[in-house]
Amino acid sequence: MEKFLARHTTASLAALVVGKRAVIAMVPVGSTEPHGPHLGLGTDVVISAAACVRAAELFEARGTMIGVIAPAVSYGVTECATGFAGAVSVPADVLTRYLAAVCDGLLASGVRHVCLVNNHLEPAHDAAVRAALVGRDKKASVACPLAKRWARTLSAEFKSGACHAGRYETSIVMAAAPELVSEDARAKLPAVPISLSQQLAAGVTTFAAMGMKDAYAGDPAAATVEEGEQLIQRLAEMVVGEVLEALGVKPVA
């Protein structure tokens, strides 16, 4: 079964949505912003897409659902990275309206549910993504590790908040798209123990003001493919969990 929506034809999608299994459309959401000297500007979307691919496998294993991966949304609210080359931000209300329209378009095509899978963790961005759910109860959901119940399942570095292009994100990209990691740069980077969550809570709103001169925090040199695989699985379980809850379906024990 083709899992990428963009590869479907009108005919194949129409046949899919009238089948016996509920079709779940997953939209990878991220940003275009700096992720240190070793990861690309599109890192957040790479992470979201990796979670969607694995989640599609989990939906398939259930037997009652089909997960399809819609084209990604690669821009978001990216004010924290102000001043760094490659940081592209869009207004929160624009992002909300755009995502709402994407959800409505996918639902009109016959899919049962749309899940916005977001791994750009800037609070204002997360709020803008969640605002797209208004008026779409049971029809749409958001899967984002900022939610505490999912954050608890992730790594120690993630929980510390020092996780922008650090061990957490770098491990995932190494597992999902190793060609997008500059290994020469990664291996030489010192750990930067700056917690974004603590800094934001204290009212410090930009990477530069936080002291992240190279636009990363955490320990990318400690990243591993093995950890990345484990984290992708946790993020995929998050996606499936959010969808099942929104639909009122009990997870398989």
C-alpha positions as CSV (number, residue, x, y, z in Angstrom):
1,M,0.0,0.0,0.0
2,E,1.5,3.4,-1.0
3,K,2.0,5.4,2.1
4,F,2.9,8.7,0.5
5,L,-0.1,10.8,-0.5
6,A,1.8,12.7,-3.2
7,R,2.4,9.5,-5.0
8,H,-1.2,8.5,-5.2
9,T,-3.4,9.4,-8.2
10,T,-6.9,10.7,-7.9
11,A,-8.2,7.3,-8.7
12,S,-6.0,5.4,-6.3
13,L,-6.8,7.7,-3.4
14,A,-10.5,7.6,-4.2
15,A,-10.3,3.8,-4.1
16,L,-8.4,3.9,-0.8
17,V,-10.8,6.1,1.1
18,V,-13.9,4.0,0.2
19,G,-12.3,0.8,1.5
20,K,-13.0,-0.9,4.8
21,R,-10.1,0.6,6.7
22,A,-10.1,4.2,8.0
23,V,-7.5,6.3,6.2
24,I,-5.4,8.5,8.5
25,A,-3.6,11.4,6.9
26,M,-0.4,12.5,8.7
27,V,1.0,15.9,7.9
28,P,4.7,16.4,8.9
29,V,5.1,19.9,10.3
30,G,8.3,21.6,11.1
31,S,10.3,24.8,10.3
32,T,13.1,26.2,8.3
33,E,15.7,27.3,10.9
34,P,19.4,26.7,11.9
35,H,20.3,23.5,13.7
36,G,24.0,24.0,14.4
37,P,27.0,23.4,12.1
38,H,26.1,19.8,11.6
39,L,22.3,19.6,10.7
40,G,20.3,21.2,8.0
41,L,17.7,23.9,8.2
42,G,14.9,21.3,7.6
43,T,15.8,19.1,10.5
44,D,12.4,19.5,12.2
45,V,10.5,18.3,9.1
46,V,12.9,15.3,8.8
47,I,12.1,14.3,12.3
48,S,8.3,14.7,11.8
49,A,8.5,12.7,8.5
50,A,10.5,9.9,10.2
51,A,7.8,9.7,12.9
52,C,5.1,9.5,10.2
53,V,6.8,6.7,8.3
54,R,7.1,4.6,11.4
55,A,3.5,5.5,12.5
56,A,2.3,4.3,9.1
57,E,3.8,0.9,9.9
58,L,2.1,0.9,13.3
59,F,-1.3,1.7,11.7
60,E,-0.8,-1.0,9.2
61,A,-0.1,-3.5,12.0
62,R,-3.5,-2.7,13.6
63,G,-5.3,-3.9,10.5
64,T,-8.2,-1.4,10.8
65,M,-6.4,1.8,9.7
66,I,-4.2,3.0,6.9
67,G,-1.7,5.8,7.5
68,V,-0.8,8.0,4.6
69,I,1.8,10.7,4.8
70,A,0.7,14.0,3.2
71,P,3.2,16.6,1.9
72,A,5.0,18.4,4.7
73,V,4.6,21.9,6.0
74,S,8.2,23.2,6.2
75,Y,7.7,26.7,7.6
76,G,6.4,27.9,10.9
77,V,6.7,30.4,13.7
78,T,10.5,30.6,14.1
79,E,11.2,33.8,16.1
80,C,13.7,32.1,18.5
81,A,16.2,31.8,15.7
82,T,16.0,35.5,14.8
83,G,19.4,36.8,13.5
84,F,20.7,33.5,12.1
85,A,20.9,32.9,8.4
86,G,18.2,30.5,7.2
87,A,15.6,31.3,9.9
88,V,12.3,31.8,8.1
89,S,9.3,32.7,10.2
90,V,5.6,33.1,9.3
91,P,3.0,34.8,11.4
92,A,1.1,32.5,13.8
93,D,-2.3,33.4,12.5
94,V,-1.2,32.7,8.9
95,L,0.2,29.3,9.9
96,T,-3.1,28.4,11.8
97,R,-5.2,29.3,8.8
98,Y,-3.0,27.4,6.4
99,L,-3.0,24.3,8.5
100,A,-6.7,24.5,9.0
101,A,-7.2,24.7,5.2
102,V,-4.9,21.7,4.7
103,C,-6.9,19.7,7.2
104,D,-10.2,20.7,5.6
105,G,-8.9,19.8,2.1
106,L,-7.7,16.4,3.2
107,L,-10.9,15.6,5.0
108,A,-12.9,16.7,1.9
109,S,-10.9,14.1,0.0
110,G,-12.4,11.4,2.2
111,V,-9.7,10.6,4.8
112,R,-11.2,9.8,8.2
113,H,-8.8,11.9,10.3
114,V,-5.8,14.3,9.9
115,C,-2.9,14.3,12.4
116,L,-0.6,17.3,12.4
117,V,2.8,15.8,13.4
118,N,4.8,18.7,14.8
119,N,8.5,18.6,15.9
120,H,9.3,22.3,15.8
121,L,9.0,22.9,19.6
122,E,8.9,26.7,19.8
123,P,5.9,27.4,22.1
124,A,4.3,30.0,19.9
125,H,4.5,27.6,16.9
126,D,3.0,24.8,18.9
127,A,0.1,27.0,19.9
128,A,-0.5,28.1,16.3
129,V,-0.6,24.5,15.2
130,R,-3.0,23.5,17.9
131,A,-5.3,26.4,17.0
132,A,-5.9,24.7,13.7
133,L,-7.9,22.1,15.5
134,V,-10.7,24.5,16.6
135,G,-14.0,23.2,15.2
136,R,-12.6,19.9,14.0
137,D,-13.2,17.6,17.0
138,K,-12.4,14.0,16.2
139,K,-11.5,15.0,12.7
140,A,-8.0,16.3,13.4
141,S,-5.3,16.1,16.1
142,V,-1.8,17.3,16.9
143,A,1.1,15.0,17.8
144,C,3.9,17.0,19.5
145,P,6.4,15.9,22.1
146,L,5.9,19.1,24.0
147,A,2.9,17.3,25.6
148,K,4.2,16.1,29.0
149,R,2.8,12.6,28.6
150,W,4.9,12.1,25.5
151,A,7.9,14.0,26.7
152,R,8.2,11.5,29.6
153,T,8.8,8.7,27.1
154,L,11.8,10.4,25.4
155,S,15.5,10.8,26.3
156,A,17.1,12.5,29.3
157,E,18.5,15.2,27.1
158,F,15.0,16.0,25.7
159,K,13.6,16.2,29.2
160,S,16.4,18.6,30.2
161,G,15.4,21.1,27.5
162,A,19.0,21.3,26.2
163,C,17.9,19.5,23.0
164,H,18.0,21.8,20.0
165,A,20.3,20.0,17.4
166,G,21.9,18.2,20.4
167,R,22.0,14.4,21.0
168,Y,18.3,14.0,20.8
169,E,17.6,15.6,17.4
170,T,21.0,14.5,15.9
171,S,20.4,10.9,16.8
172,I,17.0,10.9,15.0
173,V,18.5,12.5,11.9
174,M,21.4,10.0,11.9
175,A,18.8,7.1,12.0
176,A,16.4,8.6,9.5
177,A,18.5,10.5,7.0
178,P,22.3,10.0,7.7
179,E,23.2,11.8,4.5
180,L,21.9,15.0,6.1
181,V,24.4,14.9,9.0
182,S,27.8,16.5,8.7
183,E,29.8,13.9,10.6
184,D,33.1,15.9,10.5
185,A,31.4,18.8,12.2
186,R,29.3,16.8,14.6
187,A,32.1,14.8,16.1
188,K,34.0,17.9,17.1
189,L,31.2,19.9,18.7
190,P,31.4,20.5,22.4
191,A,28.3,20.0,24.6
192,V,26.3,23.2,25.2
193,P,24.3,22.8,28.4
194,I,21.7,25.4,27.8
195,S,18.0,24.4,28.5
196,L,15.7,26.1,26.1
197,S,12.7,25.4,28.2
198,Q,14.3,27.0,31.3
199,Q,15.4,30.0,29.2
200,L,12.0,30.5,27.7
201,A,10.4,30.2,31.1
202,A,12.7,33.0,32.3
203,G,11.7,35.3,29.5
204,V,14.7,34.8,27.2
205,T,13.3,34.4,23.8
206,T,16.1,34.0,21.2
207,F,19.0,31.6,20.7
208,A,21.4,34.5,20.6
209,A,20.2,35.9,23.9
210,M,20.4,32.4,25.4
211,G,24.1,32.1,24.5
212,M,23.6,29.6,21.7
213,K,26.2,31.2,19.4
214,D,26.2,28.3,17.0
215,A,22.4,27.7,17.1
216,Y,22.5,24.4,19.0
217,A,22.2,23.1,22.6
218,G,22.9,19.7,24.0
219,D,25.5,17.2,23.0
220,P,25.4,16.2,19.3
221,A,28.8,14.4,19.5
222,A,27.1,11.8,21.8
223,A,24.4,11.0,19.3
224,T,23.9,7.5,18.0
225,V,21.9,5.7,15.4
226,E,20.6,3.3,18.0
227,E,19.2,6.1,20.1
228,G,17.7,7.7,17.1
229,E,15.8,4.5,16.2
230,Q,14.4,4.2,19.7
231,L,13.3,7.8,19.6
232,I,11.6,7.5,16.2
233,Q,9.6,4.6,17.6
234,R,8.5,6.6,20.6
235,L,7.5,9.5,18.4
236,A,5.5,7.1,16.1
237,E,3.7,5.7,19.2
238,M,2.9,9.3,20.1
239,V,1.3,9.8,16.7
240,V,-0.8,6.7,16.9
241,G,-1.8,7.5,20.5
242,E,-3.0,10.9,19.6
243,V,-5.1,9.7,16.7
244,L,-6.7,6.8,18.6
245,E,-7.6,9.1,21.5
246,A,-9.1,11.7,19.1
247,L,-11.2,9.0,17.5
248,G,-12.2,7.4,20.8
249,V,-10.5,4.1,19.9
250,K,-9.0,2.0,22.6
251,P,-5.3,1.0,21.9
252,V,-4.5,-2.6,21.6
253,A,-3.1,-3.9,24.8
